[in-house]
Amino acid sequence: MFRVICHLDMDAFYASIEQRENPALRGKPVIVGAPPTQRGVVCAASYEARTFGVRSAMPSATAGRLCPKGVFVRPHMDRYKEESRGIMRILAETGAVVEPVSIDEACLDFSSACQATDADASLRLAVPIARQLKHRIADERRLTATIGIAANKLLAKIASDHQKPDGLTLITEAEKVAFLRPLPVRTLYGVGKVTEQVLHGAELRTIGDLQDHGGDLRALVGSFGPRLKQFALGEDDRPLELGEEIKSISGEETFLQDTEDRRVLRACLKEQAADIATKLKRHRLGANTVQVKVRYGDFTTLSRQITVEDPITEAADIYRLGCWLLGREHLVSRPLRLLGLGVSNLYEPTLRQLPLF
């Protein structure tokens, strides 16, 4: 059976919902998060705001400097989650096998419904199905989605980032190697910031460079080398994951003596953030939610969290959001017995925007 995979990615999900609910925001640089005059962070940004360099997890003050005319809107997470449930119901009604990837993304397997004489003919059968799915989301939810179609998860996800917003891209088996060649190595699943720097150091900057590389990539990236070569050639045999193996990653520390010393608490958070980021990279995952946990001397325990639209992988972002949660909720109002930091809503990170050819 020929594989037919579609990757659906809602366009600027949080911001688009705000623009739908308030037509006065349409066409404006919308930044979902705390206003720049307050100590807050960006949860999401519209495409108009992204052109100024605004991104998720960025301090609101920085976003305000980058985009002086940005319209800041407080996040409405309950509204976003309910919208996500409505979209997932539409996807389930297609009859495809569905892997929810995040609140605004999903991977669909249409292999059973799209079988023809060869692989590429099978893929083309999915185009009208994807187009109909986009139209239904636009009609029923008044939102736009971008869909990528390919023979595997890797290519379908890359295709879904290719013509945003409101795009539809098919990568055929015959064209996949040529399609990948000009793209940066960071486009490939599993290539994070550190791996990208290693590859750049070896003058491997595009996927085409990886395709042409005759040496053993294990010398550069260890055991990931053979897999990286396969990805560069557009090969990927990963199945859809219908159940998450890793739900969350966290760490916590119980202090020998209760403390509210900011230096001690910051050092603790930095260490926990670094450990979490290392584990995320080991499993090649990104996180949408960061949470903190505190326990006081009387064993009262509190936890608070924040969810952003784009995946977080770096220790600096995890640490910054942890500090922000402690400050916003005034959790260090008395000495702490325990401090914990964690991430959840884990999934495979992907570039939101690819450069044009």
Buried (B, 14 or more C-beta within 10 A) or exposed (E): EBBBBBBBBBBBBBBBBBBBEEEEBEEBBBBBBBBBEEEBBBBBBBBBBBEBEBBBBBBBBBBBEBBEEBBBBEBBBEEBEEBBEEBBEBBBEBEBBBBBBBBBBBBBBBBEBBEEEEBBEBBBBBBEBBEEBBEBBEEEBEBBBBBBBBBBBBBBBBBBBBBBBEBBBBBBBEEBBEBBBBBBBBBBBBBBEEBBEBBBEBEBBBBBBBBEBEEEBEEBBEEBBEBBBBBBBBBBEEEBBEEBEEEBBBBBBEBEEBBEBEEBBBEBBBBBBBBBBEBBBEEBBBBBBBBBBBBBEEEEEEBBBBBBBBBBBBBEBBBBBBBBBBEBBEBBEEEBBBBBBBBBBBBBBBBBEBEEE
